[in-house]
Amino acid sequence: MTQNGNASHKPSYIVGIGASAGGLEALESFFNHMPPDTGLAFVIVQHLSPDFKSMMD
């Protein structure tokens, strides 16, 4: 039994993924092929070109 009383708690992992400006399709493909119940957290860092038009502007 763990300190918090939850004996079935699995370790958590954080996965970092970096992609170039043209990597959006590769990221979409990667996540489309990942099972939804991995228990992983993903941090995505993507380089964008200077003339990229953001939807957040």
N, C-alpha and C positions, 0 to 999 in steps of 0.2 A: 504494500500500500504506500502511496506517495505521501508527501507531507501535507498536501491539500485534500487527501482522502479519496482521490480518484485513481484507482489502480489501473484503469484502462487507458490513461492518457499517453498518447504517442508523442515522440519528439517532434518539434516543429522545425521546419526548414524554410529559409528564404533563398530564392533563386534570383540572381541578377542576370539580366540579358541586355546586351548592347547591340544596336543596329545602326547602320548607316541611313542616310536620307532615303534611299530606295528600299529599305528593309521592311516596310509595312506589310507587303504581301507575304514575306517569309514569316513574320510574326503571326499574321492571321492564320497561315497554314499550320504553324507550330501549335497554336492554341486550339485550332479546330481538331487536331489529332490528340490532344491531351485529354485524359479522362477527367470528368468534373470533380471527382472525389480524391484527388491526390493528397490533400492536406498540406499542399505547398503554397507559399506566398510568393508572388512574382513582382519584381521591381524592374521596370523597363526604362532604359535610357536610349533615346533615339536622337541622332544628329540630324538637324534640319538645315536645309540650305538657307542662306541669308534672305532670299526673295520668297520664302515660303509664306503663303497667305493663311494665317491662322483663323480658325472658326471662332476663336475667343476674343478677337479684336473688336 
